[in-house]
Amino acid sequence: MVVKCSNSGEYDMRREDKVVEGKPPRHMKKHKVNRMWVVRQLCLKKFGAKRPTAIQINEVILEWGLNRYIGGKKRSKEEMTNNIQKAYAFLS
């Protein structure tokens, strides 16, 4: 299929969707993951709750170490990143 673009002419839209060794599939590309999205997905997996309660959310946060403060002090970015990576790897 050839699509005419108003700015720069023609684009060839023929593209084969093949999984090439060494490259992740389209749905697994890198993207930003925030802490609360990971918490919600973990709740969905653990409890099957589409709208988790505060108790369920808190349980998952404590289980995976995704809390922002410990003992009144803010956690370092590296600690948070490592715990989010572990939780995200569990989801994948």
Residue pairs with C-beta under 8 A, 6 or more apart in sequence:
1 13
1 14
2 10
2 11
2 12
2 13
3 10
3 11
3 13
4 10
5 11
17 26
19 25
28 92
33 84
33 88
35 66
35 68
35 80
35 84
38 66
38 84
38 87
38 88
38 91
39 57
39 60
39 61
39 64
39 66
40 52
40 57
41 91
42 60
42 64
42 87
42 90
42 91
43 49
43 52
43 56
43 57
43 60
44 50
44 52
45 91
46 56
46 60
47 56
49 56
52 60
60 66
61 67
64 83
64 86
64 87
65 79
65 83
66 80
66 83
66 84
66 87
67 75
68 74
68 75
68 80
69 75
